[in-house]
Amino acid sequence: MYRLVRGAGIVIIAGLTGLAGCGTTTAGSPGSGKTPAPASSTQTSRTTAPVPSSTAKPTTGPSGTPIGCAKPGSYLTAVRVGQHASYDRVVFQFSGWEPAVTVNRVPAVSADPRGTPVPLAGQSYLHVVFSHLASTVCPQPLGQTWTGPSVLTPYYPQLLTVSAAGDFEGYLTFGIGLAARGSYHVYTLTDPNRVVIDVSHVALGPFPGIWDATSWPQYWALQYSWLNGHQPWLSSPLMVVQAWAASRWPAATAVIHQVDPGTFKVTGPDGTTDTVTGVRPVNVPGPWVITHITESS
């Protein structure tokens, strides 16, 4: 018999709170770069920043390199996230020259160069690639310019996950997990160099689950944990119903009969029979949730 532990497997990455705080306002201010537009104003599938030059900027040394780094390049120094009234935002900050960037919607994000899947909560994904000697490592002197965390899981209305996906041969990649397919807008700011991605909120409707996971943020955390190999049985409707039955009758075994893929008859030790129904609330693999329980009169 299986028992579902409330809150089990929810993954929160240390350091997220500090990254998602007041730094977002700074990252979103226009500075001397392009004027930001609302996230809902533009659907952008690919954006390329200017090709880097050797011209120095305020955040660089005399040869266009990050202060303290002797080799020219574009070096990531910070990743921040923030929630706004109608959109969510992720900001990538760089020292050195401005990186070139492409952002595309993809069915899945793979790690570079291994090609293994990158776990991302949500059901829509963006693949972000910074190029032209973009990296998180300064080779001269050798040292990290960005130390993570490698995954942010804010579980905002639209922006759910931001995950590092590769740092290889001058290409720096990230994956972004979104709650739904919606518009997004990419632009750059300077002083310091930043690449900003705004993702518009998409109405998902009320969360259908009524047991254990009862809200979208809870579900996204459960889904992300499941994608990382925790509690794999959560994707099995029968095992979820078994866990619910064990929580109702802790000291006894219930008899479970599956009527159809989403409906079960559960007979308790007292002879009463309840009808339990559920769904997978997303259009990608993930946990199954109970949506309705009809108790015997």
ZATI-831337 format. One line per 3 residues: number of its first residue (from 0); their letters; for each residue x, y, z of C-alpha. Coordinates in Angstrom, 3 decimals, padded with zeros to 6 digits, always signed. Each point is the difference from the previous one (the first is absolute). Layout:
BEGIN
NUM = A = X/Y/Z; ...
This chain:
BEGIN
0 = MYR = +000.000/+000.000/+000.000; +001.267/+003.416/-000.876; -000.318/+003.180/+002.038
3 = LVR = +000.372/+003.483/-001.477; +001.912/+002.357/+002.273; -001.251/+003.567/-000.225
6 = GAG = +002.624/+002.368/-001.310; +002.472/-002.806/-000.713; +002.366/+000.497/-002.854
9 = IVI = -000.526/+003.755/-000.336; +003.283/+001.492/-001.162; +000.961/+003.542/+000.905
12 = IAG = +003.482/+001.072/-001.014; +002.013/+001.786/+002.674; +000.676/+003.623/-000.736
15 = LTG = -003.102/+000.585/-002.109; -001.569/+002.460/+002.413; +002.894/+002.392/-000.267
18 = LAG = +000.080/-000.207/-003.774; -003.703/+000.671/-000.388; -000.096/+003.056/+002.191
21 = CGT = +000.905/+003.617/-000.495; +002.586/-000.795/-002.685; -002.786/-000.446/-002.525
24 = TTA = -000.875/+003.684/+000.048; +003.574/+000.940/-000.795; +000.190/-002.497/-002.833
27 = GSP = -003.219/+001.287/-001.513; +000.878/+003.679/+000.051; +000.779/+001.377/-003.463
30 = GSG = +003.446/+001.406/+000.813; +001.717/+000.958/-003.247; -001.268/-003.027/-001.930
33 = KTP = -003.124/-000.605/-002.024; -003.314/+001.015/+001.525; -001.768/-003.117/+001.282
36 = APA = -003.424/-000.845/-001.382; -002.782/-001.853/+001.818; +000.325/-003.762/-000.235
39 = SST = -003.336/-000.328/-001.766; +000.889/+002.430/-002.757; +002.234/-002.201/-002.141
42 = QTS = +000.357/-003.673/-000.847; +003.744/-000.487/-000.454; +001.414/-003.331/-001.130
45 = RTT = +003.562/+001.092/-000.725; +001.992/+003.019/+001.069; +003.654/+000.658/-000.808
48 = APV = +001.958/+002.613/+001.878; +002.675/+002.042/-001.804; +003.168/-001.874/-000.886
51 = PSS = +002.550/+000.693/+002.752; +002.799/+002.463/-000.613; +003.147/+000.863/+001.887
54 = TAK = -001.422/+003.358/+001.101; +000.155/+000.336/+003.749; -003.145/+000.548/+002.070
57 = PTT = -000.357/+001.169/+003.618; -000.035/-003.590/+001.293; +003.164/-000.971/-001.855
60 = GPS = +003.722/+000.490/+000.136; +001.999/+001.958/-002.601; -000.252/-002.703/-002.691
63 = GTP = -003.701/-000.841/+000.307; +000.572/-002.831/+002.480; -001.690/-000.386/+003.364
66 = IGC = +001.871/+001.650/+002.823; +002.322/-002.611/+001.468; -000.119/-002.180/-003.154
69 = AKP = +002.829/+000.317/-002.522; -001.703/-001.775/-002.913; -002.673/+001.758/-002.106
72 = GSY = -003.475/-001.485/+000.120; -003.488/+000.319/+001.424; -000.233/-001.347/+003.520
75 = LTA = -003.198/-000.680/+001.931; +000.005/+001.572/+003.450; -003.619/-000.251/+001.208
78 = VRV = -003.420/-001.508/-000.731; -003.052/+001.656/+001.560; -003.741/-000.595/-000.190
81 = GQH = -002.993/+002.168/+000.876; -003.802/-000.013/-000.105; -002.058/+002.902/-001.376
84 = ASY = -003.704/+000.712/-000.436; -000.415/-001.583/-003.443; +003.347/-001.653/-000.682
87 = DRV = +002.998/-001.651/+001.615; +003.618/+000.876/-000.711; +003.410/-001.668/-000.093
90 = VFQ = +003.168/+002.075/-000.313; +003.449/-001.256/-001.014; +002.791/+002.432/+000.884
93 = FSG = +003.448/-000.042/-001.640; +003.397/+001.638/+000.325; +002.258/+000.434/-003.015
96 = WEP = -001.666/+000.595/-003.340; -003.695/-000.431/-000.762; -000.784/-003.599/-001.001
99 = AVT = -001.967/-001.077/-003.044; -003.171/-001.839/+001.045; -002.653/-002.174/-001.617
102 = VNR = -003.222/-001.042/+001.704; -002.248/-002.659/-001.511; -003.014/-001.966/+001.149
105 = VPA = +000.827/-003.712/-000.033; -001.780/-003.264/+000.890; +002.790/-000.812/+002.485
108 = VSA = +003.380/+001.348/+001.107; +003.118/-002.169/-000.206; +003.267/+000.528/+001.853
111 = DPR = +002.976/+001.159/-002.073; +002.074/-001.996/-000.945; -001.346/-003.206/+001.573
114 = GTP = -003.467/+000.185/-001.552; -001.734/-001.243/+003.159; -003.435/+001.472/+000.880
117 = VPL = -000.019/+003.047/+002.268; -002.834/-000.281/+002.579; -002.262/+003.052/-000.210
120 = AGQ = -003.293/+000.471/+001.806; -002.874/+001.083/-002.227; -001.386/-000.931/-003.395
123 = SYL = +001.690/+002.506/-002.343; +003.753/+000.544/-000.311; +002.448/+002.634/-001.224
126 = HVV = +003.565/-000.786/-001.103; +002.368/+002.926/+000.629; +003.446/+000.009/-001.651
129 = FSH = +002.662/+002.660/+000.623; +002.896/-000.081/-002.469; +003.194/+001.828/-001.084
132 = LAS = +002.221/-001.206/+002.837; -002.751/-000.041/+002.624; +000.861/-001.917/+003.152
135 = TVC = -000.170/-000.143/+003.781; +003.738/-000.633/+000.296; +002.824/+002.502/-000.413
138 = PQP = +002.995/-001.933/-001.348; +002.656/+002.635/+000.864; +000.215/-000.047/+002.977
141 = LGQ = -002.103/-003.139/+000.320; -003.146/+000.557/+002.059; -003.788/-000.075/-000.006
144 = TWT = -001.765/+003.249/-000.867; -003.379/-001.503/+000.972; -000.401/-002.599/+002.716
147 = GPS = -003.709/-000.753/-000.242; -002.277/-001.352/+001.257; -000.222/-001.924/-003.280
150 = VLT = -003.796/-000.347/+000.320; -002.579/+002.572/+001.084; -003.529/-001.190/+000.777
153 = PYY = -002.087/+003.115/+000.768; -003.328/-001.594/-001.057; -001.420/+003.354/-001.068
156 = PQL = -003.267/+000.059/-001.992; +001.923/-000.536/-003.295; +003.731/-000.246/+000.770
159 = LTV = +000.567/-003.292/+001.831; +003.572/-001.150/-000.553; +003.275/+001.455/-001.249
162 = SAA = +002.726/-002.626/-000.370; +003.570/+000.073/-001.247; +000.303/-002.356/-002.970
165 = GDF = +003.599/+000.315/-001.187; +003.227/+001.995/-000.108; +002.021/-001.371/-002.909
168 = EGY = +002.366/+001.461/-002.603; -001.225/+003.582/+000.264; -003.707/-000.874/+000.155
171 = LTF = -001.937/+000.457/+003.236; -003.483/-001.552/+000.101; -002.999/+000.106/+002.329
174 = GIG = -003.434/-001.565/+000.031; -003.133/+001.799/+001.212; -003.135/-001.865/+001.071
177 = LAA = -003.324/+001.808/-000.406; -003.459/-000.768/+001.346; -001.584/+000.293/-003.456
180 = RGS = +000.734/+001.068/-003.549; -000.162/+003.789/-000.109; +001.743/+003.022/-001.462
183 = YHV = +003.474/+001.067/+001.055; +002.229/+002.999/-000.683; +003.809/+000.114/-000.086
186 = YTL = +002.099/+003.172/+000.188; +003.368/+001.231/+001.246; +001.121/+002.670/+002.459
189 = TDP = +003.440/+001.443/+000.678; +001.991/+001.407/+002.929; +000.299/-002.854/+000.900
192 = NRV = -000.770/-002.252/-002.974; -003.213/-001.945/+000.540; -002.260/-002.225/-002.059
195 = VID = -003.607/+000.171/+001.182; -002.776/-002.481/-000.807; -003.572/+000.938/+000.952
198 = VSH = -002.639/-002.740/-000.175; -003.685/+000.927/+000.015; -002.344/-001.516/+002.538
201 = VAL = -002.425/-002.574/-001.418; -003.241/-000.823/+001.826; -000.012/-003.691/+000.946
204 = GPF = -003.285/-000.030/+001.891; -000.528/-001.490/+003.459; +002.211/-002.933/+000.879
207 = PGI = -002.124/-003.180/-000.205; +001.696/-001.990/+002.757; -001.708/-000.392/+003.385
210 = WDA = +002.395/-002.284/+001.847; +003.661/+000.486/+000.879; +000.794/+002.424/-002.853
213 = TSW = -002.783/+002.594/+000.036; +001.577/+002.971/-001.839; +002.082/+000.628/-003.113
216 = PQY = +003.173/+000.945/+001.954; -000.276/-003.235/+001.994; -000.468/-001.983/-003.172
219 = WAL = +002.964/+001.590/-001.795; +002.244/-000.798/+002.975; -001.300/-003.574/+000.021
222 = QYS = +000.507/-000.290/-003.760; +003.572/+001.305/+000.200; +000.806/-002.460/+002.771
225 = WLN = -001.542/-002.814/-002.061; +002.041/+001.017/-003.062; +003.122/-000.346/+002.135
228 = GHQ = -000.875/-003.609/+000.866; -001.767/+000.449/+003.331; -003.248/-001.872/+000.689
231 = PWL = -000.375/-001.418/-003.512; -003.234/-001.704/+001.054; -001.771/+003.392/-000.011
234 = SSP = -000.624/-000.441/-003.741; -001.951/-003.223/+000.658; -003.725/+000.664/+000.622
237 = LMV = -000.363/-003.321/+001.841; +002.886/+000.725/+002.367; -001.286/+003.513/+000.744
240 = VQA = -003.412/-001.457/+000.879; +001.720/-002.642/+002.152; +001.811/+002.778/+001.852
243 = WAA = -003.272/+001.883/+000.533; -001.670/-003.169/+001.296; +002.889/-000.616/+002.391
246 = SRW = -000.404/+003.521/+001.372; -003.726/-000.565/+000.586; +000.310/-003.454/+001.548
249 = PAA = +003.511/-000.073/+001.479; -000.482/-003.242/+001.896; -001.811/-001.996/-002.683
252 = TAV = +000.205/-000.933/-003.669; -002.592/+001.299/-002.441; -001.133/-001.877/-003.109
255 = IHQ = +000.507/+002.054/-003.161; -001.707/-000.685/-003.317; +000.922/+002.036/-003.079
258 = VDP = -003.081/+000.908/-002.048; +001.788/+001.945/-002.764; +003.340/+001.841/-000.364
261 = GTF = -001.104/+002.808/+002.289; -002.631/-001.596/+002.272; +000.350/-002.396/+002.934
264 = KVT = -002.387/-001.688/+002.450; +001.533/-000.225/+003.458; -001.627/-002.274/+002.582
267 = GPD = +001.104/+000.595/+003.558; +000.143/-002.482/+002.902; -003.483/+001.088/+001.114
270 = GTT = -001.500/-001.073/-003.346; -000.674/+003.484/-001.333; +001.103/+000.793/-003.563
273 = DTV = +001.309/+003.394/-001.155; +000.504/+001.140/-003.586; +003.320/+001.723/-000.626
276 = TGV = +000.749/+001.836/-003.266; +003.061/+001.876/-001.199; +002.015/+001.392/-002.899
279 = RPV = +003.490/+000.967/-001.039; -000.470/+003.807/-000.004; +002.738/+000.742/-002.583
282 = NVP = +000.568/-001.069/-003.609; +003.465/-001.422/+000.753; +001.050/-002.939/+002.215
285 = GPW = -000.423/+000.661/+003.690; -001.848/-000.933/+003.191; -003.647/-001.038/-000.050
288 = VIT = -002.330/+001.764/+002.464; -003.329/-000.839/+001.599; -002.720/+002.445/-001.090
291 = HIT = -003.189/-001.365/+001.575; -001.039/-002.438/+002.728; -003.606/-001.172/+000.283
294 = ESS = -000.588/-001.592/+003.368; -002.605/-002.678/+000.548; -003.107/+001.178/+001.786
